[in-house]
Amino acid sequence: MRLSTPLIRNNVGLMLLFLAGCQGPPPSAKIQGKVLLDGEPVSGAQVQLIPKDNASLATHATTTGADGAFTIQPTSSIDRPVEEGKYLVVVTKTGPPPGAKAGEMATVSLLPPQYGDRVKTPLTIDVKSGDNKLEPFALASKK
C-alpha cells in the first residue's frame, strides 16, 4: 500500500506544530535575599516581586524566615517560573500595635509605609536567569 505525498506532508506539518507547542515553560530564576530594618533582620515579612514594565511576567511572593532571609523559586510544576526582567519589590509586615493587650484584634503595619506601596517603593531588582543572590534590602524606619 502506497501513501500519498499530500497525506505525508500534512501529517509531518501537524507533528511539527505539536512539537513546537511542547517546549515547556521558560527556565526559572532563583531569587535569594534578606530584609533588614535599621540593620536588624525582619522575620515574617511578606516579600512580593511585581513586574515593573512587562505585564506578561508573573507576580511572586514569599515570607521571610527568622533571620530575615527569603527565597523565591517555583516549588511545583504548576507554579509560574520567575522570568528575567525588572521587578518592583514590595515588603509588608503587620502585627499588633506596640503596647497592645493580649486578645486585641487590631493590626498595624510594622514597616514604614513606602516599602509596602507598589507606587512608592524604592526597591527594584533586575532578575537574570539562574541564581540571583541579592544584597540585603536595608529598610530604614522614620526615626
N, C-alpha and C positions, 0 to 999 in steps of 0.2 A: 504494500500500500504506500502510495506516494503522497506526501503532504504538500499542499500548495505553498508557494512562496509568500503570498499575502498573509496567509494564516500564520506562518512562522514569524514574519515581520511584526504582525500585530501582537503576538504573544511575547516576543522579545521586548517590544516597546512597553507593554504592560508590566513586565517583570522589572524593567529599569525604573519605571515610575514607582513601583512598590519598594524597591531597594532604596531609592532616593528618600523616601519618607521614613525609613527605618534607621536614620543616622543616630537617633537618640538625642538627649539634651546636651547643651554645650557643657564643657568641663566647668566644675565649680571651684571657686577660690575658697580658701580657709582664712578667716579673719581672727586674729588673736589680739587682745588689748587689755587695758586696765583703766579703771575710773578712780580718780583721786579727788578729794575735796580738801583744799588747803593742805595738801600733802599727805592726807590720810586716806586709806582705801575705803571705798564706798561699797558696802555689801548690800545685796538685794535691790540694786538699781536696775531699772528696765533700760536696755540699750536698743535703739532702733536705727537701722540703716534705711534711709528713704532715698530713692533715686532722685538725683538733682536735676538732670536735663533729659533723661531718657525714660519715658513712661512705660516702655516695654520691659524694663527691669523690675524685678520683684522687690518688695519691702521685706526686710529680715529683722528679727528681734530675738533677744535673749536676756537673761538675768545674770548680774554679776555674782560671783561667789564671795565668801567671807574675806578673801584677800583683794577684792575689787576686780579680779580678773574675769574675762569673758572670752568665749569662743563662739563664732558663728560659722556654721557649715551645715549642709543638708545632712539629716540623720536617717532619712529613708528615701526610697525611690520615688515617693510622691511629692517630696519637698522640691521646690524650685531651686535651681543652682544659684549660687552667688556669682554673678557675672561681672566681668570687667566694666568699670565705669566710675563716675563720680557720684558720691552719696553724701547726703546730709546726715549728721549723727545727732540724734535726739536722746537725751538721758533724763529719766524721771525717777523719782522715788517718793512715795507717800508714806505717811505714818501718823501716829497720834501727835498732836501738838505738844511742845515742851510743857511739862507740868500737868499733863492730862492724868486723870484718875483712872484706875483700872475699871474696865467695863464701858468707858465712854466710847461712842461710835464715831466721833469726829476724826477726820484725817486732813492733813495739810501736806503741801509739797515740802520736802525736806532739803531740796536743792534750789539754788537760785533759778527763777522762772525762765530766763533766756535759754537755758540748756534744754528745757522741755518744750520749746516752741519751735516748730519747723521753719517758721519765717525768721525768727530772731537768733537761732542757734549759730554760734561762731564756729562750730565743729563740722569739718568736712573731711572726707578721705577719698583717695583715688585708688580703687581696688584694681589690682593686677591679677593675672592668672597665677595659680599656685598658692603658696603660703604668704600671708600678709601679716607680719608682726609689727603692730603699731606702737608708736611711742604712747605712753600713758596720756589719757585725757585729763589734764590738770585743771579741774574746775576751781573757781575761786568764789568764796562767799562774799557777801556785800559788806563785810566788816568795815 
